Amino acid sequence: MGETPFITVEGPIGVGKTSLAKAIAEHYQFALLKEIVDENPFLGKFYENIEEWSFQTEMFFLCNRFKQLGDINTHYLAKNQPVVADYHIIKNLIFAQRTLSNEEYKKYFKIYQILTEDMPKPNVVIYLNASLDTLLARIAMRGREVEKNISPLYLEQLSRDYEEALEAFERQHPEIPVLRYNGDVMDFVKNEQDLDTILSDLSLSLAKSSWTNTL
């Protein structure tokens, strides 16, 4: 974990990761890294038939995120330019464990380990969660065609998977602070005070490191 700020925002589908990452990038004038979603040619088929298209979908995301994180390390972090991303690479394992068969996951995990062993680690992780009703409402509001067939049961289980994964992450990486926010009670898009609270918490976390240039 380097001193140059590298912030990742995580949480289940529809919780508002990209909106918050954009707000943080604008506030601090950090570079913004957005995950590639709509360009995945397997995603629509995946939501229609998870079992058949899960391996192709997860491999596409893994390879693209590997390339993205390598690029931001080379073009930004290595040059002491801060970055905020709307995902953490750990999400690959969260989705893969839920959708892949045991044999597929074993192969996938070997590839994941090889690709991620030298990836940059974030200074701060922001974790957003929300109830199923809130997630479904926000997914419907943004109206992405590829998400129209998401199963509520799949989304509900995914939220539980995120909780377990972030708890494990905190145990394994006590040096990386995880800031948690409940999307049912906080709306940082419509409520400026909620956004200010998150930015204040983030500023305190960054100030605890030796990087204080913009605080």
C-alpha positions, -999 to +999 in steps of 0.1 A: +000+000+000+016+032-011+013+067+003-004+081-028-042+079-022-059+050-039-095+048-028-119+021-038-157+021-034-175-012-032-209-027-026-236-047-043-252-039-077-272-006-076-259+007-043-244+039-058-207+031-062-201+050-093-220+081-081-200+082-049-167+076-067-175+105-091-183+128-062-151+120-044-130+124-076-146+159-082-142+170-046-105+161-043-096+164-080-085+128-081-084+106-112-115+085-116-114+048-125-147+033-135-152-004-141-162-017-175-197-031-173-217-024-204-189-036-227-190-071-213-206-091-242-217-119-219-235-099-192-270-099-207-268-136-213-254-141-178-285-125-161-307-147-183-288-179-176-262-176-148-251-212-148-243-213-185-226-179-189-209-173-155-174-184-164-172-163-196-186-133-177-163-135-148-132-141-169-140-110-190-143-088-159-111-102-144-090-096-175-104-061-180-100-051-144-064-065-144-057-042-174-074-012-158-055-015-125-022-020-143-028+011-163-037+033-133-007+021-114+016+030-143-001+063-154-012+077-120-001+060-088+035+055-099+035+093-106+020+102-072-014+111-088-043+100-065-070+077-079-105+068-068-121+036-083-157+025-082-147-011-075-122-032-057-107-063-074-120-084-045-154-082-061-143-108-087-141-134-060-174-124-045-192-129-078-172-160-089-178-179-056-215-173-060-218-183-097-191-207-107-190-245-101-164-258-077-141-270-106-146-237-125-138-217-093-106-236-087-093-227-121-106-192-119-089-186-085-055-198-097-057-172-125-069-145-101-040-151-078-015-148-106-030-117-120-035-098-087-003-106-068+013-073-078-017-051-081-018-018-061-037-020-028-060+008-017-054+032+012-091+033+020-121+011+011-156+027+012-183+000+015-219+008+007-247-015+015-285-013+014-317-034+017-330-054-013-359-029-018-334+000-021-312-018-045-340-029-067-354+007-068-321+021-078-315-005-104-349+002-119-343+040-118-311+038-138-327+015-164-298-005-177-310-029-203-286-057-192-299-055-156-336-059-163-334-097-157-315-096-124-332-120-100-341-104-066-330-137-049-296-134-066-292-098-056-302-106-020-277-134-018-250-111-034-256-086-006-249-112+020-218-124+001-205-088+002-210-086+039-190-118+045-163-108+021-158-073+036-157-088+071-130-112+059-111-083+042-110-063+074-096-093+093-070-100+066-060-063+060-063-045+093-040-018+080-066-007+054-095+012+069-130+003+057-156+031+059-192+016+059-224+034+050-260+023+049-278+034+017-312+030+033-304+059+057-279+079+037-285+094+002-253+112-008-268+119-043-298+139-030-286+150+004-255+172+005-251+167+042-247+129+037-220+135+011-203+159+034-202+133+062-186+107+039-160+132+026-152+143+062-147+107+072-125+101+042-104+132+049-097+119+084-087+085+071-064+100+045-049+124+071-038+095+092-014+085+064+016+106+055-002+120+024-019+153+033-013+175+002-049+183-006-065+180+029 
